[in-house]
Amino acid sequence: MYNTAGHLVEQFSLQAKDEIHRVSLTDLPAGMYVVLLKNGQTLTRKKLMLVDD
């Protein structure tokens, strides 16, 4: 995955409330992913799209 500056991103962090979650993209195939983050009773959903070069 590439960020908006065009740099390759192999892992990144998502924040849900006061907790930070690290996500590794190593060896994931291209596709649409939904990441669910749970913090106590709160559930946060983030969508990711990975594309091949």
One Martini backbone bead per residue (centre of mass of N, CA, C, O) as a GRO file, in nm:
protein
   53
    1MET     BB    1   0.100   0.033   0.019
    2TYR     BB    2   0.027   0.377  -0.041
    3ASN     BB    3   0.069   0.686   0.021
    4THR     BB    4   0.019   1.019  -0.065
    5ALA     BB    5   0.352   1.039  -0.112
    6GLY     BB    6   0.441   0.738  -0.238
    7HIS     BB    7   0.492   0.551   0.001
    8LEU     BB    8   0.566   0.260   0.131
    9VAL     BB    9   0.338   0.048   0.321
   10GLU     BB   10   0.360  -0.215   0.575
   11GLN     BB   11   0.257  -0.032   0.816
   12PHE     BB   12   0.007   0.069   1.064
   13SER     BB   13  -0.203   0.301   1.242
   14LEU     BB   14  -0.486   0.282   1.465
   15GLN     BB   15  -0.742   0.480   1.618
   16ALA     BB   16  -0.935   0.394   1.922
   17LYS     BB   17  -0.962   0.627   2.095
   18ASP     BB   18  -0.704   0.540   2.342
   19GLU     BB   19  -0.613   0.329   2.114
   20ILE     BB   20  -0.342   0.157   1.952
   21HIS     BB   21  -0.319   0.003   1.626
   22ARG     BB   22  -0.135  -0.246   1.456
   23VAL     BB   23  -0.082  -0.294   1.098
   24SER     BB   24  -0.005  -0.558   0.883
   25LEU     BB   25   0.068  -0.608   0.515
   26THR     BB   26   0.210  -0.862   0.500
   27ASP     BB   27   0.103  -1.088   0.254
   28LEU     BB   28  -0.134  -0.941   0.136
   29PRO     BB   29  -0.376  -0.937  -0.072
   30ALA     BB   30  -0.554  -0.797  -0.285
   31GLY     BB   31  -0.812  -0.576  -0.152
   32MET     BB   32  -1.084  -0.566   0.063
   33TYR     BB   33  -1.084  -0.428   0.396
   34VAL     BB   34  -1.195  -0.490   0.736
   35VAL     BB   35  -1.140  -0.312   1.036
   36LEU     BB   36  -1.180  -0.410   1.374
   37LEU     BB   37  -1.215  -0.205   1.668
   38LYS     BB   38  -1.178  -0.275   2.017
   39ASN     BB   39  -1.302  -0.060   2.299
   40GLY     BB   40  -1.469  -0.211   2.492
   41GLN     BB   41  -1.788  -0.097   2.373
   42THR     BB   42  -1.623  -0.002   2.124
   43LEU     BB   43  -1.671   0.008   1.762
   44THR     BB   44  -1.438   0.024   1.491
   45ARG     BB   45  -1.443   0.105   1.139
   46LYS     BB   46  -1.211   0.013   0.872
   47LYS     BB   47  -1.118   0.082   0.541
   48LEU     BB   48  -0.934  -0.120   0.298
   49MET     BB   49  -0.722  -0.079   0.000
   50LEU     BB   50  -0.554  -0.320  -0.193
   51VAL     BB   51  -0.302  -0.289  -0.447
   52ASP     BB   52  -0.151  -0.357  -0.726
   53ASP     BB   53   0.118  -0.262  -0.941
   0.00000   0.00000   0.00000
